[in-house]
Amino acid sequence: VQTCALPILPLKEKDTMAEMRENMFENAEVDRVLNEMKEPLNKQFLAIAKRKTKILDPKKKPKGDGKKPEAVEEPLLTVEDFVKDCDRAKMFVDLKEVVPDPIRGNPDVNVELEFSRLDAERGFIEAQDREMAMLAMLTGDDQLMAQSSTLDFDEYQRLIAFAGLMMFRSVERMPPEEKVEAFASCLT
């Protein structure tokens, strides 16, 4: 009996989400790009974020009798806000192009760019604090559930990294930090 030499599922040996998470959370070059783009990303985040949750700012002095510090609004982002922003920037694409290589003799480069609403929603989930989301689901606590349905700025940066890695996942010649930088530049 002869078995098939080719795997039936070509990606069965490759955990692409593990690779993506590694580049999202543990890649120094991706971190450098996010740090360099912090100002325009923060401006974009503040422009689209909802300001629903109130927190107490430890640096702010309390007013009145000093017993009740005034709550400060913290900007938070919902998945709908991010999807609308991507749609506004025309980031949802499914593009397949053949680009001639500028070096004579090299084969043309097949470029596939894909980024969908589903990718944006998946990125939102991947960027969240996993422990907080799990605790919210396990306890059913309404306040924790509300907190786990929004992202703060640090989580937003991870979302941008994920989105860039997803959009340019088929462009193998492009290093992860360039994928993130390209997405962030187009969005901002």
PyMOL commands that set and color helices and strands:
alter all, ss='L'
color gray80, all
select helices_A, chain A and resi 16-26+28-36+38-48+79-88+117-127+130-139+142-147+153-167+176-187
alter helices_A, ss='H'
color red, helices_A
select strands_A, chain A and resi 54-56+71-73+77-78+93-99+109-115+150-151
alter strands_A, ss='S'
color yellow, strands_A
deselect
rebuild
show_as cartoon
